[in-house]
Amino acid sequence: MTATHKILDVLRLAVRSLRAHLVRSILTSLGIIFGVCGVIAMLGITEGASYQSQLYLRELGSDKIIIRSVNPPEEDKASESRRGPNVYGLNADDVARLQSNIPDVVRCVTLHQSKKYLSFGTKRQTVSVFGTGPELGLVARIRMAAGRFLTVSDMVIEPVPKAACVMPASLARRVFGYLDPIGQTVLIGAEPFHVVGILAQVPQAVEAGMGGRDECVFVPDTVRKRRLGKFTLLRAKGGFQFERVDVSQIILQMKDEEAVSVGAGIARSLLSRTHDKADYLVKVPMELLAQKRKQTRLWAIVLLVIAGISLVVGGIGIMNIMLASVTERTREIGVRRALGAKQADIAVQFLVESVALTIVGGLLGIAVGLLGPWAVDRAGVLPFETIITPWAIVVPFLMAVAVGLVSGLYPALRAAKLDPIEALRHE
Amino acid sequence: MAELIRLENLWKIYPLGPGVTALQDISLQVEQGQYIAIMGPSGSGKSTMLNLLGCLDRPTRGQYWLCGQNVAGMSENELSDVRSRRIGFVFQSFNLIASSSIMENIEVPMFYRGIPRRRRHVRCRKLAEMVGLGDRLHHRPAELSGGQQQRVAIARALANEPTMIVADEPTGNLDSQTAAEILDLMDDLHRRGRSIVMVTHEADIGRRADRVVMLRDGRIASDTFNGDTHRGNP
């Protein structure tokens, strides 16, 4: 008789005795079901979240430092006169200082953002106009859907009152419908621009701010300065307000990751010296990535603890039921011993039963646990897709089996140690 | 005839308090094929004797030779093995496993003997037919009468072709007619050469055996042979 035969025999015996108490078996493995299913669902969600944020940060690029002008909080502005334009943020001097003081800058791009009307025929809508240069195409990951990005020749201010502009595909579709956007002329404010290129997507490195990244138009900054002016008219509380920001955003591309951390430090201290208001923000994707990793690790630890607790509770439940089963079947154990079962046979029988309980619980837990993330994806509750890695299934399952072994061990040994004569006398 | 059992100065003392002496200095020799009844009032040591003969327990002192093997000094594991190969138990309260079918009950001893499933099933069928329950293999014990249950237990006891059957008051829970049927079945087994050790307190059951050993206060009070066809040891 082969070992596989023996294993099959013992398994059959275990399944039969579990089936004899079907409801009890399912209730007992409930703890394991919840444990496994919880771990899988949570792992799926956190894995999805961390993948999403890593994707976002990789798109930004780990070799960049992004500095952005921000409207300072109210109390910082309180000392100033409320009349006149609201002037804040980065300026050309900052850019020059940063460039001359930070080592290993490969490229430096500035963007100026303002709100303007864009009109084409009878269509009119508010857009964010970004004044920038062709370097943006080198620094940010730009994918063109059609045409080309801004070039050096676009920067030259020609007497011809027609300048180049680039917009994302989503905006082009809204403005031009089924027309081919390349070569069309639109009005930004009152100035004519002709469309030279369509972006597949606005790159992550561009901070679109309010209005979203679907409503952006990129124009040469030189042309913007000459024709569109420095001020943006904003609708504010109880009226209108002019706002003036010289440089909305600076993107520094660094030589390597070491240069990024050095550069970020220098940029922070430089800017804090010249700005007494908190009207700028230094954003380092690499730092954010490290922070996210730390966060993910923390989550993993929390999950592990929760999973551990539920599996321990489940294990206690199984030990409890197995002990009850040993007591209940004392006489059966005595009979089996009298008929030739060795102590090891009895121990193995009970151990296999308890492991079978957790295997069933583990499998049900996997089924329910996979259903959770699937339902979440279907319902679209989360802003990202959940990701189930094979490990997220295998690890909780193996943990469940281990729980079965550990919590079944004591009852199994107790059953094996029973004196056959006593056991036969048991009522 | 070959020797089946030889007890030499066997003692069993339970280590409770001052020590309860259940069996004192028992010496007995049984030949193969014998049908022996152990009788005596309650407390005389019948059960202790049965547990020892059935290799469920070990003597405190003395030797127990079973088919030439000294069982007295064996380990727990070795005893299990001897029970599996040599002994078939029949109990007063049948002791069938309630949650299992008749087939599964009969195959239990073969299961622990390591006999493959297919061969177990073939043998189960044969045994069930032999005790007249060939059509009940897939019933539960509770669906059978007491007499039928005891037949299943006898079939189970025979599963591994044991050297001897150890029966503990096998008719104690049965009405007299069913009891007679079970005893007839035992007689039948005996006629086919099976050795039987049976504990009973009913004298007319004892009369069916070749030999009656009376116990009193842990000692052999008498050892009588029925008829003249069998010769025992003096």
Contacts between the chains, C-beta under 8 A, distances in Angstrom:
chain1	res1	chain2	res2	distance
A	1	B	114	4.7
A	1	B	115	6.9
A	1	B	116	5.1
A	5	B	116	5.8
A	5	B	117	6.9
A	6	B	114	6.8
A	8	B	117	7.9
A	9	B	111	6.4
A	9	B	117	6.7
A	13	B	111	7.9
A	16	B	99	7.5
A	16	B	100	7.3
A	16	B	104	7.8
A	17	B	99	6.6
A	20	B	99	4.4
A	331	B	95	6.9
A	332	B	97	5.3
A	334	B	95	7.8
A	335	B	91	7.9
A	335	B	95	4.7
A	335	B	97	6.7
A	335	B	108	7.6
A	336	B	108	6.5
A	336	B	112	7.3
A	337	B	56	7.8
A	337	B	80	7.0
A	337	B	83	7.9
A	338	B	54	7.1
A	338	B	56	6.2
A	338	B	83	6.5
A	338	B	89	4.9
A	339	B	83	7.2
A	339	B	84	7.3
A	339	B	89	6.6
A	339	B	108	5.2
A	339	B	109	4.5
A	339	B	112	6.6
A	339	B	156	7.1
A	340	B	80	5.9
A	340	B	81	7.4
A	340	B	83	5.0
A	340	B	84	2.7
A	340	B	85	7.6
A	340	B	109	5.3
A	340	B	112	4.3
A	340	B	113	6.4
A	340	B	160	7.1
A	341	B	80	6.6
A	341	B	112	4.7
A	342	B	76	7.8
A	342	B	77	5.5
A	342	B	80	4.3
A	342	B	81	7.5
A	342	B	112	7.3
A	343	B	76	6.2
A	343	B	77	7.1
A	343	B	80	7.4
A	344	B	77	7.9
A	345	B	112	5.8
A	420	B	56	5.2
A	421	B	51	5.5
A	421	B	56	5.3
A	421	B	57	6.0
A	424	B	56	7.8
A	424	B	91	7.4
A	424	B	95	7.1
